[in-house]
Amino acid sequence: MVSDLNFEVSSLGKGAIPSPLKGSSFAKVGERVAFPSSLSELKEYFEAGKPVPSFERAGPGENIYFDPSKLKCGIVTCGGLCPGLNSVIRAIVLCLHHSYGVRRVYGFPFGYEGLTYRYGHEPVELTTAFVDRIHQQGGTILGSSRGNQDIGEMVDTLEQMNIGILFTIGGDGTLRGASAISDEIERRRLKIAVVGIPKTIDNDISYIQRSFGFATAVSEAGRAINSAYIEAKGARNGIGLVKLMGRESGFIAAYAALAYSDVNFCLIPEVSFTLEGFLNALHERLKKRGHAVIVAAEGAGQDVLGKTGERDPSGNIRFQDVGIFLRDQIHSYFKQTGTEITLKYIDPSYTIRSIPADANDSAFCLLLGQNAVHAGMAGRTNMVVGFWANEFTHVPIPMAVSKRKKLDPEGWVWNSVISITGQPKEMG
């Protein structure tokens, strides 16, 4: 389908200061990364007589907008914890300091709370010594929070502290907040850039192929799946049930099922099932093989559980716990059928969220942080650093938050999950 999305990134103005980077390969002015991912999609644009949409390619420019000797920068981390947060903070600070000579970088504690006066949080000066080994720790040294804050108060803080670039590390809600801050900055005609770094362990931000923490989460999920498998195999009619992250998108559950081929049922938000259909399929599996391993994304089966009608501080709908629900329903079902089972339930969610990034994610975090700095120094604003077709890109925040990225139930990933698990394509 031909898209009319606006791929153009906002800018504070043309860079007139020669970049201090030495020995660097500069990005060429006007370099783009094509959005269509197949020849058939390209053909649609050609046949419609429309220009092919493309992202601005990320990277350092020969000229920069801000004078490094006068620049102050700020960093916030918002939302839930995710492997790699400290790695991104460290990458931003080191790139600002060593590549551009920026000496004043401040971390605002507990997300957007740190940008308002209401909570009394004092900014933390982030020196190279301060961030030296933080990438070896899980979580975020700045702390995090959820929920909206007063936009005017946050921009007041940036203006009073003379912050030139604000780096916001977070997911969908954080990016919406960053865009609102950028709009208020523009309304006041201030010269402050707002640059986002996509942090979503669920990998669910649109127009971004990959976000940091996802690879680590899939890797760490393997420990829980292996434990569930061993427990299930070690008992007659053994069942291992694992709940993983994934509120609206089932990427972690699906890729974990592919990476660790011991999973027999993978339940994700994008594919509906009925309780009767699932339990019947599980019963048949036990009759044939004597054990089963189930992986459920946290947002799976919410139409079966029913809505809570509640929202969290970020405005997200509160979900019922699908793991506890399935555990209890499985026990009840097999008790009624007179079948003795042994079920072990494992929820490793907070263990996974709080660990440091693995080597793959650490390298990715470094590159995200560096490209965020390059974008900010060039005066780009109201944008998030993306990754598309194995290239780092600039994505306008309004486009990134326009919809939630979801797993395609007809795509190759889900078809591969169906194949490797052996579960019915439809359960109810």
C-alpha positions as CSV (number, residue, x, y, z in Angstrom):
1,M,0.0,0.0,0.0
2,V,1.4,3.4,-1.0
3,S,2.2,5.5,2.0
4,D,1.8,9.2,2.4
5,L,3.8,9.5,5.6
6,N,6.1,12.4,6.1
7,F,9.7,11.2,6.5
8,E,11.2,14.6,6.7
9,V,13.1,15.4,10.0
10,S,12.8,18.8,11.7
11,S,15.9,20.9,12.1
12,L,16.8,24.0,14.1
13,G,18.8,25.4,11.2
14,K,21.7,24.8,8.9
15,G,25.0,23.8,10.5
16,A,27.7,26.4,10.0
17,I,30.4,25.2,12.4
18,P,33.0,22.8,11.1
19,S,32.8,19.5,12.9
20,P,35.7,18.8,15.3
21,L,35.6,15.1,14.4
22,K,39.0,13.9,13.1
23,G,39.5,10.9,10.9
24,S,35.7,10.4,10.6
25,S,33.8,9.3,7.5
26,F,31.1,12.0,7.2
27,A,27.6,11.3,6.1
28,K,26.9,12.8,2.7
29,V,24.3,15.6,2.6
30,G,21.0,14.2,1.2
31,E,21.9,10.5,1.8
32,R,18.7,8.5,2.2
33,V,17.7,4.9,3.2
34,A,14.7,3.6,1.1
35,F,11.7,2.7,3.1
36,P,10.1,0.0,0.9
37,S,11.7,-3.4,1.7
38,S,10.9,-5.3,-1.5
39,L,10.8,-4.8,-5.2
40,S,7.1,-5.3,-5.3
41,E,6.6,-2.4,-2.8
42,L,8.9,-0.2,-4.9
43,K,6.9,-1.1,-8.0
44,E,3.7,0.2,-6.3
45,Y,5.3,3.7,-5.9
46,F,6.5,3.7,-9.5
47,E,3.2,2.7,-10.8
48,A,1.4,5.3,-8.7
49,G,3.8,8.0,-9.9
50,K,4.9,8.9,-6.4
51,P,8.4,9.4,-5.1
52,V,9.8,6.5,-3.1
53,P,9.7,7.3,0.6
54,S,13.0,7.2,2.5
55,F,14.6,7.9,5.8
56,E,17.4,10.4,6.3
57,R,20.6,8.4,6.9
58,A,22.2,8.9,10.3
59,G,25.8,9.8,10.9
60,P,28.2,12.7,11.6
61,G,28.1,15.7,9.3
62,E,30.9,17.9,8.2
63,N,29.3,20.9,9.8
64,I,27.4,21.1,13.1
65,Y,24.8,23.5,14.5
66,F,25.9,23.9,18.1
67,D,29.1,25.3,19.4
68,P,30.5,22.5,21.6
69,S,32.4,25.0,23.9
70,K,29.1,26.6,24.9
71,L,26.8,23.6,24.8
72,K,25.0,21.9,27.7
73,C,23.2,18.6,27.2
74,G,20.6,16.7,29.2
75,I,19.6,13.0,29.4
76,V,16.5,11.3,30.7
77,T,15.5,7.7,30.9
78,C,11.8,6.9,31.2
79,G,9.4,3.9,31.4
80,G,10.3,0.4,32.4
81,L,13.8,-0.9,32.8
82,C,15.5,-2.5,29.8
83,P,19.0,-4.1,29.3
84,G,21.3,-1.5,27.8
85,L,20.0,1.8,29.4
86,N,23.4,2.5,31.0
87,S,25.2,1.6,27.9
88,V,23.3,4.2,25.9
89,I,23.9,6.9,28.6
90,R,27.6,6.1,28.6
91,A,27.8,6.2,24.8
92,I,26.1,9.6,24.7
93,V,28.4,11.1,27.4
94,L,31.6,9.7,25.9
95,C,30.7,10.7,22.3
96,L,29.8,14.3,23.4
97,H,33.0,14.6,25.5
98,H,35.6,12.8,23.3
99,S,34.3,13.4,19.8
100,Y,32.9,16.9,20.1
101,G,34.5,18.4,23.3
102,V,31.2,19.0,25.1
103,R,32.0,19.1,28.8
104,R,28.7,19.7,30.5
105,V,26.2,16.9,30.4
106,Y,23.4,16.5,33.0
107,G,21.3,13.5,33.9
108,F,17.8,14.3,35.1
109,P,16.7,11.7,37.7
110,F,13.6,9.6,37.5
111,G,12.6,10.4,33.9
112,Y,10.5,13.4,33.1
113,E,10.0,14.0,36.9
114,G,13.6,15.3,36.9
115,L,12.7,18.1,34.6
116,T,10.0,19.6,36.9
117,Y,10.4,21.4,40.1
118,R,7.7,19.5,41.9
119,Y,9.8,16.5,43.1
120,G,12.9,18.3,44.1
121,H,15.2,16.1,42.0
122,E,18.7,17.6,41.5
123,P,20.3,17.1,38.1
124,V,23.4,14.8,38.1
125,E,26.5,15.9,36.3
126,L,27.6,13.1,34.0
127,T,31.3,13.1,33.6
128,T,33.4,10.5,31.8
129,A,34.6,9.2,35.2
130,F,31.0,8.9,36.4
131,V,29.9,6.8,33.5
132,D,33.2,4.8,33.2
133,R,31.9,1.4,34.2
134,I,28.1,1.8,34.2
135,H,27.6,-0.3,31.2
136,Q,28.4,-3.3,33.3
137,Q,25.4,-2.7,35.5
138,G,21.7,-3.4,34.8
139,G,19.0,-0.8,35.1
140,T,19.7,3.0,34.8
141,I,21.9,5.1,37.0
142,L,19.4,8.0,36.5
143,G,16.4,6.1,37.7
144,S,13.1,6.0,35.7
145,S,9.4,6.8,36.1
146,R,6.2,6.6,34.2
147,G,3.4,9.2,33.8
148,N,2.9,12.6,32.3
149,Q,4.5,15.8,33.6
150,D,3.7,19.5,32.9
151,I,5.3,20.3,29.5
152,G,5.7,24.0,30.3
153,E,7.6,23.2,33.5
154,M,9.9,20.8,31.7
155,V,10.7,23.4,29.0
156,D,11.2,26.0,31.8
157,T,13.9,23.8,33.3
158,L,15.6,23.3,30.0
159,E,15.5,27.1,29.3
160,Q,16.7,28.1,32.8
161,M,19.6,25.6,32.6
162,N,20.5,26.7,29.1
163,I,20.3,23.1,27.8
164,G,20.9,22.9,24.1
165,I,20.2,19.2,23.4
166,L,17.8,16.9,25.4
167,F,18.3,13.1,24.8
168,T,15.2,11.1,25.8
169,I,15.7,7.4,26.1
170,G,12.4,5.6,26.2
171,G,9.5,3.9,24.4
172,D,6.2,5.1,22.9
173,G,5.1,7.2,25.8
174,T,8.5,8.8,26.3
175,L,8.6,9.7,22.6
176,R,5.2,11.2,22.7
177,G,6.4,13.3,25.7
178,A,9.6,14.3,23.7
179,S,7.5,15.4,20.8
180,A,5.3,17.5,23.1
181,I,8.4,19.1,24.6
182,S,9.7,19.8,21.1
183,D,6.4,21.5,20.1
184,E,6.5,23.7,23.2
185,I,10.2,24.6,22.4
186,E,9.2,25.6,18.9
187,R,6.2,27.6,20.2
188,R,8.6,29.6,22.4
189,R,11.1,29.9,19.5
190,L,13.9,28.4,21.5
191,K,17.0,26.7,20.0
192,I,16.8,23.4,21.9
193,A,17.0,20.0,20.1
194,V,15.1,17.0,21.3
195,V,16.5,13.6,20.2
196,G,15.0,10.3,21.1
197,I,16.7,6.9,21.5
198,P,14.2,4.0,21.1
199,K,14.0,1.9,24.3
200,T,11.4,-0.8,24.1
201,I,12.3,-4.3,25.2
202,D,9.2,-5.5,23.2
203,N,10.7,-4.1,20.0
204,D,7.3,-2.5,19.1
205,I,8.2,1.0,17.8
206,S,7.0,1.5,14.2
207,Y,9.4,2.2,11.4
208,I,12.3,1.0,13.5
209,Q,13.6,-2.5,12.7
210,R,15.3,-3.1,16.0
211,S,15.5,-1.5,19.5
212,F,18.1,-2.1,22.1
213,G,17.5,-4.7,24.8
214,F,15.4,-7.0,22.6
215,A,18.3,-9.3,21.7
216,T,19.3,-9.6,25.3
217,A,15.7,-10.3,26.4
218,V,15.4,-13.1,23.9
219,S,18.7,-14.6,24.9
220,E,17.9,-14.5,28.6
221,A,14.4,-15.9,28.0
222,G,16.2,-19.1,27.0
223,R,17.2,-19.8,30.6
224,A,13.5,-19.8,31.7
225,I,12.5,-21.9,28.7
226,N,15.2,-24.4,29.4
227,S,14.1,-24.7,33.0
228,A,10.5,-25.1,32.0
229,Y,11.5,-27.9,29.5
230,I,13.6,-29.8,32.1
231,E,10.8,-29.6,34.7
232,A,8.2,-30.7,32.1
233,K,10.3,-33.6,30.9
234,G,11.1,-34.7,34.4
235,A,7.5,-35.5,35.3
236,R,4.6,-37.6,33.9
237,N,2.3,-35.2,32.1
238,G,4.7,-32.4,32.9
239,I,3.9,-28.8,31.8
240,G,6.3,-25.9,31.8
241,L,4.6,-22.5,31.6
242,V,6.7,-19.3,30.9
243,K,5.3,-15.8,30.8
244,L,7.4,-13.3,28.8
245,M,7.2,-9.6,28.0
246,G,5.1,-8.3,25.2
247,R,2.1,-6.2,25.9
248,E,0.8,-5.6,22.4
249,S,3.5,-7.3,20.3
250,G,4.7,-10.8,20.6
251,F,8.2,-10.5,19.2
252,I,10.1,-11.7,22.3
253,A,7.9,-14.8,22.7
254,A,8.0,-15.6,19.0
255,Y,11.8,-15.2,18.6
256,A,12.4,-17.1,21.9
257,A,10.3,-20.0,20.5
258,L,12.5,-20.0,17.4
259,A,15.8,-19.6,19.2
260,Y,15.0,-22.4,21.8
261,S,13.0,-25.0,19.9
262,D,11.7,-26.7,23.1
263,V,8.5,-24.6,23.0
264,N,5.3,-26.4,22.0
265,F,2.8,-23.5,22.4
266,C,3.5,-19.9,21.8
267,L,0.7,-17.4,22.6
268,I,1.0,-13.8,21.4
269,P,-1.3,-10.7,21.4
270,E,-1.6,-10.7,17.6
271,V,-3.1,-14.2,17.4
272,S,-6.4,-14.9,19.2
273,F,-7.3,-18.2,20.8
274,T,-10.2,-19.5,22.8
275,L,-9.5,-21.1,26.2
276,E,-11.3,-24.3,25.1
277,G,-9.3,-24.5,21.9
278,F,-6.0,-24.1,23.6
279,L,-6.8,-26.5,26.5
280,N,-8.0,-29.2,24.0
281,A,-4.8,-28.8,22.0
282,L,-2.7,-29.0,25.1
283,H,-4.6,-32.2,26.2
284,E,-3.8,-33.8,22.8
285,R,-0.2,-32.8,23.1
286,L,0.1,-34.5,26.5
287,K,-1.6,-37.7,25.2
288,K,0.9,-37.9,22.3
289,R,4.2,-36.7,24.0
290,G,3.7,-36.7,27.7
291,H,5.0,-33.2,28.3
292,A,4.5,-29.6,27.0
293,V,6.2,-26.2,27.2
294,I,4.1,-23.1,26.9
295,V,5.4,-19.5,26.3
296,A,2.8,-16.7,26.7
297,A,3.5,-13.0,26.0
298,E,2.0,-10.9,28.7
299,G,-0.6,-9.4,26.3
300,A,-1.8,-12.7,24.9
301,G,-5.4,-13.8,25.5
302,Q,-6.6,-10.5,26.9
303,D,-9.9,-10.9,25.0
304,V,-10.3,-14.1,26.9
305,L,-9.5,-12.7,30.3
306,G,-11.6,-9.5,29.9
307,K,-10.7,-5.8,30.3
308,T,-9.8,-4.4,33.7
309,G,-10.9,-0.8,32.8
310,E,-7.8,0.5,34.6
311,R,-4.8,2.4,33.2
312,D,-1.2,2.8,34.5
313,P,0.5,6.2,35.1
314,S,1.6,6.2,31.5
315,G,-1.9,5.8,30.2
316,N,-1.5,2.1,29.2
317,I,-4.4,-0.2,29.8
318,R,-3.7,-2.5,32.7
319,F,-3.8,-6.1,31.6
320,Q,-4.8,-9.1,33.6
321,D,-2.1,-11.6,34.3
322,V,-2.3,-14.2,31.6
323,G,0.3,-16.4,33.2
324,I,-1.6,-16.8,36.5
325,F,-4.8,-17.2,34.5
326,L,-3.5,-20.0,32.3
327,R,-1.9,-21.7,35.3
328,D,-5.2,-21.8,37.2
329,Q,-7.2,-22.8,34.1
330,I,-4.9,-25.6,33.2
331,H,-5.1,-27.0,36.7
332,S,-8.8,-26.8,36.7
333,Y,-9.3,-28.3,33.2
334,F,-7.1,-31.4,33.9
335,K,-8.6,-31.9,37.3
336,Q,-12.1,-32.1,35.7
337,T,-10.8,-34.6,33.1
338,G,-9.3,-36.7,35.8
339,T,-5.8,-36.3,34.4
340,E,-2.9,-35.9,36.8
341,I,-0.4,-33.2,35.7
342,T,2.6,-31.5,37.2
343,L,2.8,-27.8,36.2
344,K,5.6,-25.4,36.8
345,Y,5.0,-21.7,36.3
346,I,8.0,-19.3,35.6
347,D,7.8,-15.5,35.3
348,P,11.3,-14.2,34.6
349,S,10.1,-10.7,33.4
350,Y,11.8,-8.5,36.0
351,T,14.9,-10.6,36.0
352,I,15.3,-10.1,32.3
353,R,14.5,-6.4,32.4
354,S,17.2,-5.7,35.0
355,I,20.2,-7.4,33.6
356,P,23.1,-5.7,31.7
357,A,23.0,-5.8,27.9
358,D,24.8,-8.7,26.2
359,A,27.7,-8.1,23.7
360,N,25.4,-7.8,20.7
361,D,23.1,-5.2,22.4
362,S,26.1,-3.3,24.0
363,A,27.6,-2.7,20.5
364,F,24.1,-1.6,19.2
365,C,23.6,0.7,22.2
366,L,27.0,2.4,21.5
367,L,26.0,3.0,17.9
368,L,22.6,4.3,18.8
369,G,24.1,6.7,21.4
370,Q,26.7,8.0,18.9
371,N,24.2,8.6,16.2
372,A,21.9,10.4,18.6
373,V,24.8,12.7,19.4
374,H,25.6,13.3,15.7
375,A,21.9,14.1,15.1
376,G,21.7,16.5,18.0
377,M,24.9,18.3,17.2
378,A,23.6,18.8,13.6
379,G,20.5,20.5,15.0
380,R,18.0,17.7,14.2
381,T,15.0,17.7,16.5
382,N,11.7,16.0,17.3
383,M,13.2,12.8,15.9
384,V,14.3,9.4,17.1
385,V,17.4,7.4,16.0
386,G,16.1,4.4,14.0
387,F,17.5,1.3,12.3
388,W,16.2,0.2,8.9
389,A,17.7,-2.2,6.3
390,N,20.8,-2.5,8.6
391,E,21.4,1.3,8.4
392,F,21.0,3.9,11.2
393,T,18.3,6.5,10.3
394,H,16.5,9.6,11.5
395,V,12.8,9.0,12.1
396,P,10.4,11.9,12.9
397,I,8.8,11.1,16.3
398,P,5.2,11.8,15.1
399,M,5.7,9.0,12.5
400,A,7.3,6.6,15.0
401,V,4.4,6.9,17.4
402,S,1.7,6.9,14.8
403,K,1.0,3.2,15.3
404,R,2.3,0.2,17.2
405,K,4.6,-2.3,15.5
406,K,3.1,-5.8,15.6
407,L,4.1,-9.3,14.5
408,D,2.3,-10.2,11.2
409,P,0.2,-13.4,11.8
410,E,0.6,-14.2,8.1
411,G,4.3,-13.4,7.9
412,W,7.3,-15.7,7.8
413,V,8.2,-15.3,11.5
414,W,4.8,-16.5,12.8
415,N,4.6,-19.3,10.2
416,S,8.1,-20.5,11.4
417,V,6.8,-20.4,15.0
418,I,3.8,-22.6,14.0
419,S,6.2,-25.0,12.2
420,I,8.7,-25.3,15.0
421,T,6.2,-25.6,17.9
422,G,3.8,-27.9,16.1
423,Q,0.9,-26.1,17.6
424,P,-2.4,-25.7,15.6
425,K,-2.5,-22.6,13.4
426,E,-5.9,-21.8,14.9
427,M,-7.0,-22.7,18.5
428,G,-10.7,-21.9,18.6
